[in-house]
Amino acid sequence: HTPLWSYHPLLRSFKRLASFRVTLPLLFLVLSLSLCSSSSASEPYTCASSSCETQSPSSFFNNINMMMQYDAIVVGGSYSGLSAALALVRARKRVLIIDAGQRRNRFAHESHGFLGNDGRDPAAIAAAGRADVAKYPTATFVDGLAQSAAPHEGGGFIVTLANDTTYTASRLIIATGITDELPASPPGLREGWGRTVNACPYCHGYEVADKRLGVIALHPLAIMHANIIPDWGPTTFFTHGTVSLSDEERIALHARNVTIVDGVVSSLVHNDAGDNLLGVRLVGDEANLIPIDAIFVIPPGRQSSLLATQLGCAFNDNPMFPGYVKVDAMGLTSVPGVYVVGDASNPRATVAGAVASGYTAGAAVHHSLIPALPRKAPSH
C-alpha cells in the first residue's frame, strides 16, 4: 500500500521527525488538538468547503489550510478599517488588520465634526479605536505595509507584505485611503499643511472663524470652496492660474463678498515658529504681502495603495474625482469579495463618514460569509 506520509508534505515532515524518536501517534495527537483549538468559542470556524464529510487525505489537508485562513483581511488600520474590523469581530469572525501607520489626517492636531470626539487628537481617536477592536479575541493586528494582493488559488485572497510575509482570507477590505499630493510650489503650502493650511472647512473652519481666510485654487472645485468659506470669515480667492472664472461665477463670488485675486501665489509666509500664517505673496509682486491668517485648498490626491488596481477593481470615471474606487452602497467593488471603504472610495469622506462606511462594509462582509440558503418553491 502507499505509505500514509506520501499524501502530504506535512506528513512527510512527520516521518522525518520520527527519526528523532518522536512517534507519529504523538504528532497526530498534537495536530488533532490544534484543530480542536481552532474551532473554539474564541476562534469560531465555519467549514469553507461545500461539504465537511469524510474526504481523501489530500482534500483533508486542503481544508486544514483553509481553516488557517482569516475570514477577512482589513488593509489599513485607521478609522474606516478599524470600524469594518469591529463589525466583524463582534460577529466572531477572524480578522487580520494590517496597518502601516499612515493616517491621512496625521498632520492635523485636532479632529472636528465626529460626534463624541469633537476637538480630540486624531491619533487618540485612532488609538482608542484600535483598543476597541483589540479586546476581541478574534482580532489580530500586524504592523506593516501591504505590498500586493491577488486572488488565492484555493479561493479568497492572498496579501503579501513588504517583508514578503503572506496572509490569506476569504474577503478583503481595503481601507488605505488617499494621499494628498500638495505641490512643492508655492513654498509654505506643504509646511503649513494641517495647521495653517487645510482642506475641509467643516473640520477646521470654526477654529479660524472671523479671521482673514484665503482659498488657493489647486482644483476646479476651488470655486465651490470659495463660495462656502465666507460663512466662516472674510475670504480672498486666489485663482492661481488654475481656474478661469466666468462672468456669472464672478458675480456669484462678489455677492458673497469674496475678494478675487487673479495672480499666481509665489509663497505663503509664516512666522519663525511656523505655526502662524502672516500672509501671501504673488508672482511679480513679492514685495507686497497680502495679510491672510488661514488657507483652504483642495489638493490633488492619489490612492495610497495599489491593491485595488492590482486586483482589477473599477475606478470612478467622474472627471472631478478621478482615481477613486467605484463601490456600491455597501462598499463592494467590481471584484467579488473585495470591499473598499473610507477615503479611497469617497472623495468627501470625513472621520465620521469613514467610520460609517467601514461599519457598513464590515456588516456586508459578514453577510457574504454566510452560505446562501437553498431556494425552494413555496409549498401550498
C-alpha positions as CSV (number, residue, x, y, z in Angstrom):
1,H,0.0,0.0,0.0
2,T,1.0,3.6,-0.5
3,P,2.7,4.9,2.7
4,L,0.5,7.4,4.6
5,W,3.1,10.1,4.6
6,S,3.2,10.3,0.8
7,Y,-0.2,12.0,0.8
8,H,1.0,15.4,2.0
9,P,4.4,17.2,2.7
10,L,3.3,17.8,6.3
11,L,3.1,14.0,6.9
12,R,6.5,13.5,5.2
13,S,7.9,16.0,7.7
14,F,6.3,13.9,10.5
15,K,8.2,10.9,9.1
16,R,11.5,12.8,9.3
17,L,10.7,13.9,12.8
18,A,10.1,10.2,13.8
19,S,13.8,9.6,13.3
20,F,14.3,11.8,16.3
21,R,12.3,9.4,18.5
22,V,9.1,11.5,18.2
23,T,6.4,9.0,17.4
24,L,3.8,9.6,14.7
25,P,0.8,8.9,17.1
26,L,2.0,11.7,19.3
27,L,2.3,14.1,16.4
28,F,-1.2,13.2,15.2
29,L,-2.4,14.0,18.7
30,V,-0.8,17.4,18.6
31,L,-2.3,18.0,15.2
32,S,-5.8,17.0,16.5
33,L,-5.5,19.3,19.5
34,S,-4.5,22.2,17.3
35,L,-7.5,21.6,15.1
36,C,-9.9,21.5,18.0
37,S,-8.5,24.7,19.4
38,S,-9.0,26.4,16.0
39,S,-12.8,25.9,16.4
40,S,-13.1,27.0,20.0
41,A,-15.5,29.7,21.1
42,S,-12.8,32.3,20.8
43,E,-11.9,31.4,17.3
44,P,-15.1,30.1,15.6
45,Y,-14.7,28.4,12.2
46,T,-17.2,27.5,9.6
47,C,-16.2,24.9,7.1
48,A,-15.3,26.7,3.9
49,S,-16.0,23.8,1.6
50,S,-19.3,22.8,0.3
51,S,-19.1,19.6,2.3
52,C,-17.5,18.6,5.5
53,E,-17.9,14.9,5.1
54,T,-15.1,12.3,5.1
55,Q,-12.6,13.2,2.4
56,S,-9.4,11.9,0.9
57,P,-6.1,12.8,2.7
58,S,-5.4,15.4,0.1
59,S,-8.7,17.3,0.5
60,F,-8.5,16.9,4.2
61,F,-5.2,18.9,4.3
62,N,-6.6,21.4,1.8
63,N,-9.3,22.1,4.3
64,I,-6.7,22.5,7.1
65,N,-5.1,25.2,5.0
66,M,-8.4,26.9,4.6
67,M,-9.1,26.7,8.3
68,M,-5.9,28.6,8.9
69,Q,-7.0,31.5,6.8
70,Y,-8.8,34.6,8.2
71,D,-12.4,35.3,7.4
72,A,-11.3,38.8,6.4
73,I,-8.2,40.8,6.0
74,V,-8.5,44.6,6.5
75,V,-5.7,46.6,5.0
76,G,-5.5,49.9,6.7
77,G,-5.9,50.4,10.5
78,S,-7.3,53.9,10.6
79,Y,-11.0,54.9,11.1
80,S,-12.7,53.1,8.3
81,G,-10.6,49.9,8.6
82,L,-11.0,49.7,12.4
83,S,-14.7,50.2,12.1
84,A,-15.1,47.4,9.5
85,A,-13.0,45.1,11.7
86,L,-15.1,46.0,14.7
87,A,-18.3,44.9,13.0
88,L,-16.7,41.6,12.0
89,V,-15.0,40.7,15.3
90,R,-18.3,41.3,17.1
91,A,-19.8,38.8,14.7
92,R,-17.0,36.5,16.0
93,K,-15.2,36.4,12.6
94,R,-11.4,36.0,12.5
95,V,-10.0,39.3,11.2
96,L,-6.4,40.4,10.4
97,I,-5.8,44.1,10.4
98,I,-2.7,45.2,8.6
99,D,-1.6,48.8,9.4
100,A,1.3,50.8,8.0
101,G,0.5,53.8,10.3
102,Q,-0.1,56.3,7.6
103,R,-3.4,58.0,8.6
104,R,-4.4,60.7,6.1
105,N,-5.0,63.3,8.9
106,R,-1.8,62.6,10.8
107,F,-0.7,66.2,10.1
108,A,-3.7,67.6,11.9
109,H,-3.6,68.3,15.7
110,E,-7.4,68.2,16.2
111,S,-10.3,66.4,14.6
112,H,-13.7,68.1,14.5
113,G,-17.2,67.0,13.4
114,F,-17.1,63.5,14.7
115,L,-19.8,63.2,17.4
116,G,-18.4,62.5,20.8
117,N,-14.9,63.2,19.7
118,D,-15.0,66.9,18.6
119,G,-11.7,68.6,19.1
120,R,-9.9,65.4,20.0
121,D,-6.4,64.5,18.8
122,P,-6.9,62.3,15.7
123,A,-4.1,60.0,16.8
124,A,-6.0,59.5,20.1
125,I,-9.2,58.6,18.3
126,A,-7.4,56.0,16.2
127,A,-5.7,54.6,19.2
128,A,-9.0,54.3,21.1
129,G,-10.5,52.6,18.0
130,R,-7.6,50.1,17.8
131,A,-8.1,49.3,21.5
132,D,-11.8,48.7,21.0
133,V,-11.0,46.1,18.3
134,A,-8.1,44.5,20.1
135,K,-10.1,43.5,23.1
136,Y,-11.9,40.9,20.9
137,P,-10.1,37.6,20.8
138,T,-10.7,37.0,17.0
139,A,-8.8,40.2,16.1
140,T,-5.2,40.1,15.0
141,F,-3.0,43.1,14.3
142,V,0.1,43.2,12.1
143,D,2.1,46.4,11.7
144,G,3.5,46.6,8.2
145,L,2.9,47.6,4.6
146,A,0.7,45.5,2.3
147,Q,2.7,45.4,-0.9
148,S,0.4,43.3,-3.1
149,A,-2.9,41.5,-3.2
150,A,-4.1,38.8,-5.6
151,P,-6.8,36.0,-5.8
152,H,-5.7,32.9,-4.0
153,E,-5.6,29.6,-5.8
154,G,-7.7,28.0,-3.1
155,G,-10.3,30.8,-3.1
156,G,-10.3,34.1,-1.4
157,F,-7.3,36.4,-1.5
158,I,-3.6,36.4,-0.6
159,V,-1.9,39.6,0.7
160,T,1.8,40.0,0.7
161,L,3.6,42.4,3.0
162,A,6.8,44.4,2.1
163,N,8.8,41.8,4.1
164,D,7.3,39.0,1.9
165,T,5.1,37.6,4.7
166,T,1.8,36.4,3.2
167,Y,-1.7,36.1,4.6
168,T,-4.9,34.7,3.1
169,A,-8.6,35.3,3.8
170,S,-12.0,34.8,2.2
171,R,-12.7,38.5,2.0
172,L,-10.5,41.6,1.6
173,I,-11.3,45.1,2.8
174,I,-9.1,47.9,1.5
175,A,-9.0,50.9,3.8
176,T,-5.8,52.5,2.8
177,G,-7.2,55.9,1.9
178,I,-5.9,58.7,-0.2
179,T,-2.5,60.5,-0.2
180,D,-2.8,64.3,-0.6
181,E,-0.3,65.4,-3.2
182,L,0.5,69.0,-2.2
183,P,2.6,70.8,-4.8
184,A,6.1,72.0,-3.8
185,S,5.1,75.4,-5.1
186,P,4.1,77.8,-3.7
187,P,6.6,77.4,-0.8
188,G,4.9,77.4,2.6
189,L,1.9,75.3,1.4
190,R,3.3,71.9,2.4
191,E,4.9,73.4,5.5
192,G,1.5,74.7,6.7
193,W,-0.5,71.6,5.9
194,G,-2.7,70.5,8.9
195,R,-2.0,73.8,10.7
196,T,-2.5,77.0,8.7
197,V,-3.4,75.2,5.5
198,N,-6.4,72.8,5.5
199,A,-8.9,71.3,3.1
200,C,-12.2,70.9,5.0
201,P,-13.9,73.9,6.5
202,Y,-16.3,71.7,8.4
203,C,-13.4,70.1,10.1
204,H,-11.2,73.2,10.6
205,G,-13.3,76.3,9.7
206,Y,-14.7,77.1,13.2
207,E,-11.3,77.5,14.7
208,V,-10.4,80.3,12.3
209,A,-13.8,82.0,12.3
210,D,-13.7,85.7,11.6
211,K,-10.1,85.6,10.6
212,R,-8.7,86.6,7.2
213,L,-9.2,83.5,5.1
214,G,-7.9,82.6,1.7
215,V,-8.7,79.9,-0.9
216,I,-5.9,78.9,-3.4
217,A,-7.2,77.2,-6.5
218,L,-5.4,73.9,-6.9
219,H,-8.5,72.1,-8.3
220,P,-11.6,73.2,-10.3
221,L,-13.8,72.7,-7.3
222,A,-11.9,75.6,-5.6
223,I,-14.7,77.8,-7.0
224,M,-17.2,75.9,-4.8
225,H,-14.8,76.2,-1.9
226,A,-14.5,80.0,-2.4
227,N,-18.3,80.2,-2.3
228,I,-18.8,78.4,1.0
229,I,-15.7,79.7,3.0
230,P,-17.2,83.2,3.6
231,D,-19.6,81.6,6.1
232,W,-16.5,81.4,8.4
233,G,-14.9,84.7,7.7
234,P,-13.8,87.3,5.1
235,T,-12.4,85.4,2.1
236,T,-9.9,86.1,-0.6
237,F,-9.9,83.8,-3.6
238,F,-6.6,83.3,-5.4
239,T,-7.3,81.8,-8.9
240,H,-3.5,80.9,-9.0
241,G,-3.6,80.5,-12.8
242,T,-5.6,77.3,-12.3
243,V,-9.2,78.4,-12.9
244,S,-10.7,80.8,-15.3
245,L,-13.8,82.5,-13.9
246,S,-16.9,83.2,-16.0
247,D,-18.8,86.4,-15.5
248,E,-21.6,84.5,-13.7
249,E,-19.1,83.0,-11.3
250,R,-17.5,86.4,-10.6
251,I,-20.9,87.9,-9.9
252,A,-21.7,85.0,-7.5
253,L,-18.4,85.4,-5.6
254,H,-18.8,89.1,-5.3
255,A,-22.3,88.5,-3.9
256,R,-20.6,86.5,-1.2
257,N,-18.2,89.4,-0.6
258,V,-15.3,87.3,-1.8
259,T,-12.2,89.3,-3.0
260,I,-10.9,87.8,-6.2
261,V,-7.1,87.9,-6.9
262,D,-6.2,86.6,-10.4
263,G,-2.4,86.4,-9.8
264,V,-0.3,83.3,-9.1
265,V,0.7,82.8,-5.5
266,S,4.5,82.8,-5.1
267,S,4.7,81.9,-1.4
268,L,3.0,81.6,1.9
269,V,4.8,83.5,4.6
270,H,4.8,82.1,8.2
271,N,6.3,83.3,11.4
272,D,9.6,81.9,12.6
273,A,7.9,79.1,14.5
274,G,5.9,78.2,11.5
275,D,2.6,78.0,13.4
276,N,1.1,81.3,12.3
277,L,0.5,82.4,8.7
278,L,1.3,86.0,8.1
279,G,0.2,86.4,4.5
280,V,0.6,85.5,0.8
281,R,2.9,86.9,-1.8
282,L,2.1,87.0,-5.6
283,V,4.4,86.3,-8.5
284,G,5.7,89.6,-9.8
285,D,4.7,91.4,-6.7
286,E,6.8,89.8,-4.0
287,A,7.3,93.0,-2.1
288,N,3.6,93.2,-1.2
289,L,2.3,90.8,1.5
290,I,-1.4,90.2,1.4
291,P,-2.5,89.5,5.0
292,I,-4.1,86.1,5.3
293,D,-4.5,84.0,8.5
294,A,-5.6,80.7,7.2
295,I,-5.7,79.0,3.8
296,F,-8.1,76.4,2.4
297,V,-7.2,74.2,-0.6
298,I,-8.5,71.1,-2.4
299,P,-5.2,69.2,-3.1
300,P,-4.9,66.6,-5.8
301,G,-4.9,63.1,-4.4
302,R,-3.9,59.6,-5.3
303,Q,-4.6,56.1,-4.0
304,S,-2.3,55.4,-1.1
305,S,-2.1,51.7,-2.1
306,L,-2.0,49.9,-5.4
307,L,-4.1,46.9,-4.1
308,A,-7.3,47.9,-5.8
309,T,-5.5,48.4,-9.1
310,Q,-3.7,45.0,-8.8
311,L,-7.0,43.3,-8.2
312,G,-8.7,44.9,-11.2
313,C,-11.2,47.0,-9.3
314,A,-13.1,49.5,-11.4
315,F,-12.5,53.2,-10.7
316,N,-14.8,56.2,-10.8
317,D,-15.0,57.9,-14.2
318,N,-16.1,61.3,-12.8
319,P,-13.6,63.8,-14.1
320,M,-14.0,65.9,-10.9
321,F,-13.0,63.0,-8.7
322,P,-10.7,60.7,-10.7
323,G,-8.8,57.9,-9.1
324,Y,-11.5,56.8,-6.6
325,V,-12.5,53.2,-6.4
326,K,-16.1,52.6,-7.6
327,V,-18.2,50.8,-4.9
328,D,-21.8,50.1,-4.2
329,A,-23.7,51.3,-1.1
330,M,-22.1,48.5,0.9
331,G,-18.6,49.2,-0.2
332,L,-18.4,46.2,-2.6
333,T,-16.2,46.8,-5.6
334,S,-16.5,45.4,-9.1
335,V,-14.4,42.4,-7.9
336,P,-16.4,39.9,-5.8
337,G,-15.1,39.7,-2.3
338,V,-13.2,42.9,-2.4
339,Y,-14.5,45.9,-0.4
340,V,-13.1,49.5,-0.3
341,V,-14.0,51.9,2.5
342,G,-13.2,55.4,3.6
343,D,-11.4,58.0,1.6
344,A,-10.2,55.5,-1.1
345,S,-13.7,55.4,-2.4
346,N,-15.3,58.6,-1.2
347,P,-13.8,62.0,-2.0
348,R,-16.0,63.7,0.5
349,A,-15.0,61.4,3.4
350,T,-14.6,62.7,6.9
351,V,-13.7,60.8,10.1
352,A,-17.4,60.3,10.7
353,G,-18.0,59.3,7.1
354,A,-15.1,56.9,7.2
355,V,-16.3,55.2,10.3
356,A,-19.8,54.8,8.8
357,S,-18.6,53.3,5.6
358,G,-16.3,50.9,7.4
359,Y,-19.0,49.6,9.7
360,T,-21.4,49.2,6.8
361,A,-18.9,47.2,4.8
362,G,-18.0,45.1,7.8
363,A,-21.6,44.0,8.2
364,A,-21.9,43.4,4.5
365,V,-18.8,41.1,4.6
366,H,-20.3,39.2,7.4
367,H,-23.5,38.6,5.4
368,S,-21.4,37.5,2.4
369,L,-19.7,34.8,4.5
370,I,-23.0,33.1,5.4
371,P,-23.8,30.4,2.9
372,A,-27.0,31.1,0.9
373,L,-30.0,29.0,2.0
374,P,-31.3,26.7,-0.7
375,R,-34.2,28.2,-2.6
376,K,-37.3,26.0,-2.7
377,A,-40.6,26.6,-4.4
378,P,-43.2,27.6,-1.8
379,S,-45.4,24.7,-0.7
380,H,-49.2,25.0,-1.0
